[in-house]
Amino acid sequence: MANPHSRVYLGDRLVRAEDAHVGIASSAVLYGLSVYTVFPVHPEGSGYTAFRLDDHFRRLEESCKIIGIDRFAAEWDFARFRSAVVELIAANAPADDVFVRATVHVVASIPGTRVRGCEIQVSMFVYDAVPIVPQDGMRLKSSPWRRIPDNAIPSRAKVNGAYVNSVLAKQDAIDSGYDDCVFLDGNGHVCELSAANIFLVRGGTLITPDVSCDILDGINRRTVLTLAAEDGIPVIERGVDLTELYIADEVFVTGTSAGAAPVLEVDGRVIGSGTPGPISEAVRKRHAAALRTDDVHGWVTRLVG
């Protein structure tokens, strides 16, 4: 676990972390009615860089649009968002890699179960970039809890309240002695982990569930798909059966907080040779480099310095 650094952004200003509060009668607390994104920030020379900052802002916009939080688009644009991030990073001056979590909270008090026209607040805080899964190989368990379908709470929107689904599934995996879960949909097809996208390799081809499979259309997922294609690795996005993971040559996962991390076991079945595979390792190195330096795609934004 990691604690927020001392200065956080709330509403329209920086405050001390201990003074940042959202009301107990707000929709954010009563109904979990907030959406968020998380992105990495790295010290670079005398300043800092952020990875795919514009895409993370766009994800906030899209999550708000899906859920119906209309005040965010009316009150925030990318320039204001970037300025707030710069202010936050300058105030905390982290010495090492960090994550920034930016959230749009619906703070209207006891409005009932509605969202349009409701008051919002934006919060941002910095915390140490500690991975949420083992980086040297993890063990996964298919979950008895099914992934929430798009026609219930859409996974492509990062809705805070929807993560109760992830908590149930991951806690079951932890209680069973595993590192994380594999979510399946109502038909038994693979979706993702509790908070990361999943890939498998068979016969040199990289395969991942497509965006219609009740997954988060992850920014790091898209990054890996781009990098793999550039490296000449065949890529397929399609439905995936659980048993395909069992017989895969390699399995790995991606996400801001997960990195690009190998999977060595699923449901007690050893994956491939039981060690990180060559494509997983190649993707991991390319992904790690792209987070910091990118002169081709425009993914890296200089913030301060």
C-alpha positions as CSV (number, residue, x, y, z in Angstrom):
1,M,0.0,0.0,0.0
2,A,1.1,3.6,-0.7
3,N,0.0,6.8,0.9
4,P,-0.7,10.1,-1.0
5,H,2.2,12.6,-1.0
6,S,1.7,15.6,1.2
7,R,0.0,18.0,-1.3
8,V,-3.1,17.0,-3.3
9,Y,-5.4,18.8,-5.7
10,L,-9.1,19.1,-4.8
11,G,-11.7,21.3,-6.6
12,D,-9.5,24.1,-7.9
13,R,-6.5,24.3,-5.6
14,L,-3.8,22.4,-3.7
15,V,-4.5,21.4,-0.1
16,R,-2.8,19.2,2.4
17,A,-3.6,15.5,2.0
18,E,-5.2,15.4,5.4
19,D,-7.5,18.3,4.6
20,A,-8.9,16.8,1.3
21,H,-12.4,15.5,1.9
22,V,-15.5,14.5,-0.1
23,G,-18.8,14.8,1.8
24,I,-20.3,11.7,3.3
25,A,-23.7,12.7,1.7
26,S,-22.3,13.1,-1.8
27,S,-23.1,10.9,-4.7
28,A,-19.4,9.9,-4.8
29,V,-19.8,8.3,-1.4
30,L,-23.4,7.2,-1.5
31,Y,-23.3,5.6,-4.9
32,G,-19.7,5.3,-5.9
33,L,-20.4,7.9,-8.5
34,S,-16.9,8.9,-9.5
35,V,-14.7,8.1,-12.5
36,Y,-10.9,8.0,-12.5
37,T,-7.7,7.4,-14.4
38,V,-4.1,6.7,-13.2
39,F,-0.9,7.6,-15.1
40,P,2.8,7.4,-14.4
41,V,5.1,10.4,-13.9
42,H,8.9,10.1,-14.1
43,P,11.7,12.4,-13.0
44,E,13.6,13.3,-16.1
45,G,16.7,15.5,-15.9
46,S,15.6,18.7,-14.1
47,G,11.9,18.0,-14.6
48,Y,9.2,15.4,-15.0
49,T,7.4,13.6,-17.8
50,A,4.0,12.0,-17.9
51,F,2.9,9.0,-20.1
52,R,0.1,9.5,-22.6
53,L,-1.4,12.4,-20.6
54,D,-3.8,13.4,-23.3
55,D,-5.1,9.9,-23.6
56,H,-5.7,9.7,-19.8
57,F,-7.6,13.0,-20.0
58,R,-9.6,11.6,-22.9
59,R,-10.5,8.6,-20.8
60,L,-11.8,10.8,-18.1
61,E,-13.9,12.6,-20.7
62,E,-15.2,9.3,-22.1
63,S,-16.0,7.8,-18.7
64,C,-17.9,10.9,-17.8
65,K,-19.8,10.8,-21.1
66,I,-20.8,7.1,-20.7
67,I,-22.0,7.6,-17.1
68,G,-23.7,11.0,-17.9
69,I,-21.5,13.2,-15.8
70,D,-22.0,16.3,-18.0
71,R,-20.4,19.0,-15.9
72,F,-16.8,17.7,-16.5
73,A,-16.8,18.5,-20.2
74,A,-18.4,21.9,-19.5
75,E,-15.8,22.9,-16.8
76,W,-12.5,21.2,-17.8
77,D,-10.4,21.0,-21.0
78,F,-7.0,19.5,-21.5
79,A,-5.1,22.7,-20.9
80,R,-6.7,23.1,-17.4
81,F,-6.0,19.4,-16.7
82,R,-2.4,19.6,-17.7
83,S,-1.9,22.8,-15.6
84,A,-3.3,21.1,-12.5
85,V,-1.0,18.1,-13.0
86,V,2.0,20.4,-13.4
87,E,1.0,22.3,-10.2
88,L,0.6,19.1,-8.3
89,I,3.9,17.6,-9.4
90,A,5.8,20.9,-8.7
91,A,4.3,21.1,-5.2
92,N,5.3,17.5,-4.2
93,A,8.6,17.3,-6.2
94,P,8.9,13.5,-6.1
95,A,12.4,12.1,-6.3
96,D,11.3,8.8,-7.8
97,D,8.7,7.4,-10.2
98,V,5.1,8.0,-9.1
99,F,1.6,7.5,-10.2
100,V,-1.0,10.2,-10.3
101,R,-4.7,9.3,-9.7
102,A,-7.1,11.8,-11.1
103,T,-10.8,11.5,-10.2
104,V,-14.0,13.2,-11.1
105,H,-16.4,13.0,-8.1
106,V,-20.1,13.8,-8.2
107,V,-20.4,15.8,-5.0
108,A,-24.0,16.9,-5.2
109,S,-25.5,16.1,-1.8
110,I,-28.3,13.4,-1.6
111,P,-29.5,14.1,-5.1
112,G,-31.0,10.6,-5.5
113,T,-29.9,8.2,-8.2
114,R,-29.3,10.7,-11.0
115,V,-26.2,12.4,-12.5
116,R,-26.9,15.1,-15.1
117,G,-26.4,18.6,-13.9
118,C,-24.9,17.5,-10.6
119,E,-22.0,19.4,-9.1
120,I,-18.5,17.8,-9.5
121,Q,-15.1,18.1,-8.0
122,V,-11.8,16.9,-9.5
123,S,-9.2,15.4,-7.2
124,M,-5.6,14.4,-8.0
125,F,-2.9,12.9,-5.8
126,V,0.6,11.5,-6.2
127,Y,1.7,8.2,-4.7
128,D,4.8,6.0,-5.0
129,A,4.8,3.8,-8.2
130,V,4.5,0.4,-6.4
131,P,3.3,-2.3,-8.8
132,I,0.0,-4.0,-7.8
133,V,1.1,-7.5,-9.1
134,P,4.4,-9.4,-8.9
135,Q,6.8,-8.3,-11.6
136,D,8.8,-11.6,-11.8
137,G,5.8,-13.9,-12.5
138,M,2.4,-14.3,-11.0
139,R,-0.2,-17.0,-10.3
140,L,-3.7,-16.4,-11.4
141,K,-7.1,-18.0,-10.5
142,S,-10.2,-17.9,-12.6
143,S,-12.8,-16.2,-10.6
144,P,-16.3,-17.5,-9.6
145,W,-17.4,-13.8,-9.8
146,R,-18.3,-12.8,-13.4
147,R,-17.2,-9.6,-15.0
148,I,-19.9,-6.9,-15.0
149,P,-21.3,-6.8,-18.6
150,D,-21.4,-3.6,-20.7
151,N,-25.2,-3.5,-20.4
152,A,-24.9,-3.3,-16.6
153,I,-21.9,-1.2,-15.7
154,P,-19.6,-0.7,-18.8
155,S,-16.0,-1.8,-18.2
156,R,-14.7,0.8,-20.7
157,A,-15.7,3.5,-18.2
158,K,-13.5,3.5,-15.1
159,V,-16.3,3.9,-12.5
160,N,-15.2,3.8,-8.9
161,G,-18.3,2.0,-7.7
162,A,-17.8,-0.8,-10.3
163,Y,-14.6,-1.8,-8.6
164,V,-16.5,-3.7,-6.0
165,N,-16.7,-6.4,-8.7
166,S,-12.9,-6.4,-8.8
167,V,-12.5,-6.5,-5.1
168,L,-14.7,-9.5,-4.8
169,A,-12.8,-11.4,-7.5
170,K,-9.3,-10.4,-6.3
171,Q,-10.0,-11.1,-2.7
172,D,-11.2,-14.6,-3.6
173,A,-8.0,-15.2,-5.5
174,I,-5.9,-13.9,-2.6
175,D,-7.8,-16.0,-0.1
176,S,-7.1,-19.0,-2.3
177,G,-3.3,-18.3,-2.3
178,Y,-3.1,-16.7,-5.8
179,D,-1.8,-13.2,-6.8
180,D,-4.8,-12.1,-8.8
181,C,-7.9,-13.3,-10.6
182,V,-9.0,-13.9,-14.2
183,F,-12.4,-12.5,-14.9
184,L,-14.7,-14.4,-17.2
185,D,-17.9,-13.1,-18.8
186,G,-21.3,-14.8,-18.5
187,N,-20.4,-17.2,-21.3
188,G,-17.1,-18.2,-19.7
189,H,-14.9,-16.2,-22.0
190,V,-11.8,-14.4,-20.7
191,C,-12.1,-10.7,-19.9
192,E,-9.2,-9.3,-17.8
193,L,-7.7,-9.3,-14.3
194,S,-9.1,-7.3,-11.4
195,A,-7.2,-4.2,-12.7
196,A,-5.1,-5.2,-15.8
197,N,-5.6,-6.4,-19.3
198,I,-4.4,-9.9,-20.3
199,F,-2.5,-11.2,-23.3
200,L,-1.4,-14.7,-24.4
201,V,1.0,-16.0,-27.0
202,R,0.5,-19.1,-29.1
203,G,2.7,-20.0,-32.0
204,G,4.4,-16.6,-32.0
205,T,1.1,-14.7,-32.3
206,L,0.0,-12.3,-29.6
207,I,-3.7,-12.7,-28.7
208,T,-5.9,-10.6,-26.4
209,P,-9.6,-10.2,-25.8
210,D,-11.2,-7.6,-28.0
211,V,-12.9,-4.4,-26.7
212,S,-16.3,-6.1,-27.0
213,C,-15.4,-8.6,-24.3
214,D,-16.3,-6.5,-21.2
215,I,-12.8,-5.2,-20.8
216,L,-11.3,-1.8,-20.1
217,D,-9.9,-0.5,-23.4
218,G,-6.6,0.1,-21.5
219,I,-4.1,2.7,-22.6
220,N,-1.2,0.4,-21.8
221,R,-3.1,-2.4,-23.7
222,R,-3.2,-0.1,-26.8
223,T,0.5,0.8,-26.3
224,V,1.5,-2.9,-26.3
225,L,-0.6,-3.6,-29.4
226,T,1.1,-0.7,-31.2
227,L,4.6,-1.7,-30.1
228,A,4.1,-5.4,-30.9
229,A,2.9,-4.6,-34.4
230,E,5.9,-2.3,-35.0
231,D,8.2,-5.2,-34.0
232,G,6.6,-7.5,-36.5
233,I,4.7,-9.7,-33.9
234,P,1.4,-10.9,-35.3
235,V,-1.5,-9.5,-33.2
236,I,-5.1,-10.8,-33.0
237,E,-7.9,-9.3,-30.9
238,R,-10.8,-11.8,-30.4
239,G,-12.7,-13.8,-27.9
240,V,-10.5,-16.1,-25.7
241,D,-11.5,-19.3,-23.9
242,L,-10.2,-20.0,-20.4
243,T,-8.6,-23.2,-21.6
244,E,-6.6,-21.3,-24.2
245,L,-4.7,-19.7,-21.3
246,Y,-3.8,-23.2,-19.9
247,I,-2.1,-24.2,-23.2
248,A,-0.6,-20.8,-24.1
249,D,3.1,-20.5,-24.7
250,E,3.2,-17.3,-22.7
251,V,0.8,-15.1,-20.8
252,F,1.3,-11.6,-19.5
253,V,-0.7,-8.6,-18.3
254,T,-0.6,-4.9,-18.8
255,G,-1.7,-1.8,-16.9
256,T,-0.4,1.4,-15.5
257,S,-0.2,-0.1,-12.0
258,A,0.7,-3.6,-13.3
259,G,3.4,-2.7,-15.8
260,A,3.9,-5.5,-18.4
261,A,4.2,-8.5,-16.0
262,P,4.5,-12.2,-16.8
263,V,2.1,-14.9,-15.7
264,L,3.6,-18.3,-14.8
265,E,0.5,-20.2,-13.7
266,V,-3.3,-20.1,-14.2
267,D,-5.6,-22.4,-12.1
268,G,-2.6,-24.6,-11.1
269,R,-1.5,-25.1,-14.8
270,V,2.1,-24.0,-15.5
271,I,2.2,-21.7,-18.5
272,G,4.7,-22.7,-21.2
273,S,8.1,-23.5,-19.6
274,G,7.1,-21.9,-16.3
275,T,9.4,-18.9,-16.9
276,P,8.8,-15.5,-18.7
277,G,8.7,-16.1,-22.4
278,P,10.7,-14.3,-25.1
279,I,7.7,-12.2,-26.5
280,S,6.7,-11.3,-23.0
281,E,10.2,-10.1,-22.2
282,A,10.5,-8.2,-25.4
283,V,7.2,-6.4,-24.9
284,R,8.1,-5.7,-21.3
285,K,11.4,-4.0,-22.3
286,R,9.7,-2.0,-25.1
287,H,6.9,-0.9,-22.9
288,A,9.2,0.2,-20.1
289,A,11.3,2.3,-22.5
290,A,8.2,3.9,-24.1
291,L,7.0,5.1,-20.7
292,R,10.0,7.4,-20.5
293,T,11.2,8.3,-23.9
294,D,9.1,8.4,-27.1
295,D,10.0,10.5,-30.1
296,V,7.8,8.6,-32.5
297,H,4.3,8.4,-31.1
298,G,4.2,11.6,-29.0
299,W,3.3,9.6,-25.9
300,V,5.5,11.5,-23.4
301,T,4.6,14.9,-22.1
302,R,7.1,17.1,-20.4
303,L,5.5,18.7,-17.3
304,V,8.0,20.6,-15.2
305,G,11.5,21.7,-16.0
